[in-house]
């Protein structure tokens, strides 16, 4: 899949090992790098269902976004970047046809 960043500042924080380590520390930086590699490896989002991290769609004020776990509470949040966003007949996200994602943030949205 193609992986993009929501903005230049986020790309600077996540785009290199050194920047990730400065921003998040060694352990979280390694996990972020692993998740970015996992997102870019398969041809579509569907493959993320079988990978560690519990990739899942978000709801309510985060509808349209997805997340994958980094630590107990920290998540890498992203969204489909295809235009238009692939949808199934029931208007749900068609994970098989999502081939581009945009990274939105690294956050703990639990509280």
N, C-alpha and C positions, 0 to 999 in steps of 0.2 A: 504494500500500500504506500501511497505517497503521504508523507507527514509534513504538515505546515505548522507554523506558529501563528497565534492570533495577532501578535504585534512584534515589532522589532525588539522591544525591551525584553519580552519573554524569550525570544530567540537568543538574545545575548545571555540571559540567565541559564538557559537550558541547552544551548547549542554546543557547548564544549565541556569536556571533563573538568577542566580547571574552573570554569565559571560555575558549574554545578557544585563542585566541592566548596567553593567560596560561599555560595548562597545557602547550601543545605547541609554541609558536612559530608564526610566520606561515605558513611553508610547509606544515607538517603540518596546521595549523588549516584552511587552504584545502582541502586534500585531504579532510579529515574532512567538512567542509561539503559538498563535491561528492558524496561517497559517500552522505551522509545524504539529499541531494536526489535522487540517483539511486534510492535505496531507496524514497523516498516518491512518486516520479513514476508508476511503472507500476501497473497494477491487481493484479499478482501477481508472485511471485518469479521466475517463468520468464523474464521480460524481462531479469533480471540476467545471464543466461547470455551475452547478446550484448553486454553493456556492458564497458568496460575495467575492469581490476581483478581479473579472474580469479575471480569468485565461485565458491566451491566448498564442498562439505560436508567437515567434519572427521571424524576417526576416533579410535579408542582412547579416551583419557580425555576427549576433546572430542566424542564421538559426540553427535549431535543439534544441534550447533552448525554454523554456516557462517562463512566469512570472505571478505572482499574486501580486496585489496591497497591500501595507502596509499603505501608506499615499498618499497624492496627487501625489508625485513624486517618492517615494521610492518603490522598488519592490524586492520581493524574487524571484531570478532567479534560475531555475533548469532545468534538462534535463532528459529524459528517461534513466534509467539505465539497462533496459532489454538487454540481448545479445542473439540474435540480436534485434535491436529496431523494435517493431511491426509496420508494414506498411500496408496500404490498397493497393488494386489493382492499384490505381492511384499514388502510392508512397507517399501519404500523411500519416501522423502519425495516427495510429489506437488507439485512446484514450481508447477504450474499452479493449484493450489488454496490455496497459501499467500498470504494477503492481509494478514497482520499479522506484524510482526517485532519482537523485543525486543533492543535493543542491550545487549550484555554487557560489552564492554571494548574498549579500544584497546591493543594489546600486540604484542610480538615474542615469539611462542611457539616460535621456532626453536631456542632454545638458551640 
